[in-house]
């Protein structure tokens, strides 16, 4: 009986787990997600855009300004005040005079805040200012 126990212990010590197929699968999934992910620049604030039939895709060469439901302004992923917004937009216009500004406002945000942002963009020298909407 003692011989049977030692034979069983020897078998359990020799068992190895091969993790290389698991590592291969993780790398394949990583490559899949990197290739299929859409890396769009966003405003840094979660908004629910209004819908419009005439919505047109503007492309990637835009500056996105987000206005939250509460009225806070976000640009380049940071919350900014109205004077800081004017300064940042003026810098972008200086770098690229044909830059497009897109205001991504929550559908429940006050219209007055969007008008104020549009005004500051115009004062900063931006020629192409529009408001984002989802296509119906």
N, C-alpha and C positions, 0 to 999 in steps of 0.2 A: 503494500500500500504506500509506503514512503517513496518508492521509486516513481509511482504514478504522479505524486504531488510535485516532485522536482521536475519531471518532464513537462508538466503543465506550466510551471513557473518559467521555464526556459522559452516556451513558445510565446508567452506574453511579453517578454523582454525584447524579442526580436521584431515585434510589430512596429512599423513606421507609417506615419501618415504623410502622403505625398501632397504637398500644397502647391506645387507648380501649376497644375491645371486651374486651381482657384486664382492664382496670381494672373495667369493668362486671361481668364475670364474678366477679371477686374480691369485690366488694361484695355481689353476690347470694348467693354462698356464705357470706360472713360473716353476713348477715342470716338465712340458713337455719339456721346453726349456733347463733346466739344464741337464736333462737326455739325450737328443738327441744332445747336443752340443759336438763337438769334440775339446778337449783342447790340441791342438798340440803346442809344443814350436816352435816359429818362430824366425826369425833372427832380426826382428824389422825394416826391410826395404822391400819395395814392389819390388819384382823382377819377371820377366817373364822367367821361366826356359826353357832351350832348351829341345827338345824331343829326346828320344832314345828308341830303341826297347829293349835294354838289361838292362833297368833300373830295379833295385831291391830295395824293401823296406828295410830300415836299422833298423827300430825299434825306440824306444824312448830313448835308452841309448847313445845318440850322442850329440856332441857339434856342433851347427849349426853356420857357419860363413857366413854372407851375404855380397855380393859385389854388390853395386848398379850400375846402368848404368853410373853414373858419376865417379865411381871408389872408392867411400867411403866404408870402411870396418865396418861391424856391427857384434858384438858378444854379446850375452846375452841382446839384446835389446838396446845396446848403441853403438854409433859410437866410434871407437878406431883407433889409429895410428898403424903402422906396428910393432913398438917395444913393445907397450902395448899388442898387440895381442900375440906376442911370450911369454910374461910374463904370460898372462892368460892361454894360452894353456899349458905352463909348469906346472902351478898350477894344472890344471885338470889332466895332466898325472901323477903328483905326487900322487894325490888322487886315481885315477883309471888308472893303467898302460895300461889296454886294451881298453881305451876309443877310440871311433870312431869319427873322425872329418869329417863333411860333409860341403863342400863349396857350398853355394847356390848363384850362380852368375847369374846376368842378362844376357840374351843371347846377348845383345848389349854392354856388358862391355868388356874392353880390356883384351885380353888373358894374357898379361904380368902381370896384377894385380893378376889374379888367380894363375899364376906360382909363383909370389912373396909370396902370402899367403901360398901356398903349401910348399914353401921353409922354411918359418918361422915356420910352424907346424912341419916339419921334424927336424929343428934345436932345437925345444922345446922338442923333444923326442916322438912325436906322431908317432905310427907305422901304423895306419889305417886312411889314408886320402883319401877321394873320392870327386867327384863333383856331385851335384844333377842334375837330369834331370827328366822330366815328361815322363811316359811311353806312347809310341805311341799307 
